[in-house]
């Protein structure tokens, strides 16, 4: 496996979350973009081929 780990990757439990405003949406998008970087799979979010964010949604940066 690419991460050299065993067991589940996803948490069994999940929950719905209401995005309350545009600022929060930008924060959530950036959190998702940074996940592969935090996992040391890539150096920059843009290098992770499996995540696409419409550039118009990044205008909050």
C-alpha positions in Angstrom: 0.0 0.0 0.0 1.2 3.5 -0.8 1.0 4.7 2.8 2.7 1.6 4.3 -0.2 1.3 6.7 -2.7 -1.5 7.4 -6.4 -1.3 8.4 -9.1 1.2 7.5 -8.4 4.5 5.9 -11.8 6.1 6.5 -13.5 6.6 9.8 -16.5 4.5 10.3 -18.4 7.4 11.8 -19.3 10.5 9.9 -21.7 13.4 10.2 -23.3 16.1 8.0 -22.2 19.7 8.3 -23.9 22.9 7.3 -21.6 25.4 5.6 -22.8 28.7 7.1 -21.0 31.3 5.0 -18.5 31.8 2.2 -15.5 32.2 4.5 -16.2 28.8 6.0 -16.5 27.3 2.6 -13.1 28.6 1.6 -11.7 27.1 4.9 -13.2 23.7 4.2 -11.9 23.7 0.6 -8.4 24.6 1.8 -8.6 21.9 4.5 -9.4 19.3 1.8 -6.7 20.6 -0.5 -4.1 20.3 2.3 -4.9 16.7 3.3 -2.4 15.0 0.8 0.3 17.5 1.8 -0.2 16.7 5.5 0.0 13.0 4.6 3.3 13.8 2.9 2.0 12.4 -0.4 2.9 15.6 -2.3 4.7 18.9 -1.6 1.9 21.2 -2.8 -1.9 20.7 -3.1 -1.7 21.3 -6.8 0.5 18.2 -7.2 -2.3 15.8 -6.0 -4.0 14.7 -9.2 -7.1 13.3 -7.4 -8.4 16.6 -6.1 -9.8 19.3 -8.4 -11.1 22.6 -7.2 -12.6 25.0 -9.7 -10.3 28.0 -9.7 -13.3 30.3 -9.2 -13.8 28.8 -5.8 -10.2 29.7 -4.7 -10.9 33.4 -5.1 -11.5 33.7 -1.4 -7.7 33.3 -0.7 
